[in-house]
Amino acid sequence: MQVKRKHVYVGCRANINRSFILEQILRDKINKASLPIDIRSGGVMLAEGLPNMAYYPQGIIEFILALQKMELDFIIPSIRQHRAHAFTIADIQNAHLIMTMTRKQRDHLKQYAPPTTKIIMLSQLHDMAHEEDIFDAMQERRISVEAFVRQIAQIQFYLDLEKLKTLLEIAD
């Protein structure tokens, strides 16, 4: 029997950093668990095709050092290939689930989603009653390894593959 694949999108403001990290971590976990989930990322407030993290010389070294410190070296080769993707109406309507980094992003996307598309904040994956915005290291006055580590740790804290499977109604 063919299992129907689920389409999950993760989003943030510009799809350069936070949603890129979450997409890469999720893709790795999904592949290792052989789950029928397609994962993509998008930005809520950007123009299509913006540069990737490598375009930001003031932050790329700190970003890479933070990934290494958090033992996420497997993400580093994907940095240069990534191009920011703006959410489209088709993305929103074809998704089974969209996870955003902030309440504002979630509420914005809900305006365009059909009732069948679940849109939650990443923090709600951990606990549906908990709404906490994910810290954005790129918005800090001084970009640092510590800021990226804080951001990555928060993303990892809320990411729960078992709860994702339950939300998508994927049986073991």
N, C-alpha and C positions, 0 to 999 in steps of 0.2 A: 504494500500500500504506500502510495506517494504521500509524504507529509507536506502539508502546506507551509511554506516558508513565511515567517513573520518579518515585517519590515519595521525596523526601529531607527529613528533619527534622534541624534543628540544635537543640541544647539546651544549657542551662546551669542554674544553680541556680534562678533566679527568672524568667527570660525577660523581663528588663527592659532589659538592657544588652548583654552579650556575644553571646548568640544572636540578639538583635534586629539588631545590627550585621552579624553574619555572614549572616543571612537577607537583609538589604537588599543587601549587596555581591553575594552569590550571585545574587539575583534579577536584579540589573542585568546581571551577566555572562551569565547564562543567557538573558535576553531578547535581549541584543546578539548572542549566538551562535546564537539560534533553536534551542536545545536542547530536547528533549522531557522536561523535568524540571520537576516541581512542587516548590516549596520552601516549607516552613513551619518555624516554630520553636516550642519548648515549654520548659517548666521542669520540673525533676525534683522540686523541693521547695517547692511553693507552692500556694496556693489559686487557683482559676480567677478570672480577671478582675482581678487586682491592677492598680493604676495603672501608668502608663507612666513613663518617665524624667522627664517634665515634672512629676511629682508630687514629685520630690526637689529642693526649692529649693537645698539645699546642694551639688548637683552638676550641675544642668541647664546652667548657664552654661558651666562648664568642659567639659561634654560637647559642647555645641554648638561651642565654640571649638576643641576637639580635632578634631571632624569637619571644620570649615573648614580647619584647619591641615593635615589629611591629605587635603584636596581631595575630601571626601565630602559636599559640600553637598547633594547629591541626597537624602540620608537625612533631613535636617532636617524637611521637611514631613511625613514619616511618623511622627514621634515622638508627636505628640498622638493620632493615630488608633490607635496600637498599644495593645493590652491584653494583659497577660500571659496565656499559655495554659498550663495544666498538661497534661503528657503524659497521654494516656489509653491504655488497653490497645489500643483500636482504632488509635490513631496508631502505636503500636509494631508492631502486627501487620500493618498495611497498608504500612509503610515498606519500601522496598528498601534504604535506607541511613539510619542515624542517626549524626550526628557530635556528640560532646559536648566540653565544654571541659576536663573533668578525668577522671582515671582512676576516681574514686569515682562520678561520674555515669554513666560508661560501664558500670561493673560493676553498678550498681543497675538500669539499664535492661535489661541482658542477662538478668536474672532473669525478665523478662516477654516476651521476644522469641522468636518461632519461629526455627528454624534457618535459614530463608530470609532473615531480616533481618540485614544486616550492621550491627554497631554498633562504631564506632571513635572514638578521640579525634581532634580536628582535627589535632593534630600527627602522627598516623599517616597522614593523607592525604599529607603531604609525604614520609614515610618510615615504613612499617609497623612497623619495629623501634624507632622513636623514640616514647617516651611522655612528653610534657611537658605539664603542666597549663598552661592559658592564664591568665595574670595577670588578676585581677579588680580593676579600679580602684575599684569601689564598696566594697571591703573595706579600703581604705586608711584609716588613722587620719585623714589629711587628704586629702580629695578634691582633685585638681588637674588642670589641663590636661595636664601632663606624664604623670600616671598614665594618663589616658585615651589619650593618644598612644601610650604604651608598649603598652597593651592592644590598640589598633587595629593597631599595627605588627606585633605578634605574630600576630594573626588573619590579617592580609594575608600575612605571611611563609609561613604554613602552607597558605594557600588556593591550590590548584593545579587549575585547571579541566580541564587535560588529564588529570591523574591521577584526577580525579573521573569524567570520561568513561570512562576505562579501568576503574575500579572498578565502574561501573554498566553496563559493556559496551555503551557507545554508540559506534557507529562514525562516522567522519568522512564 
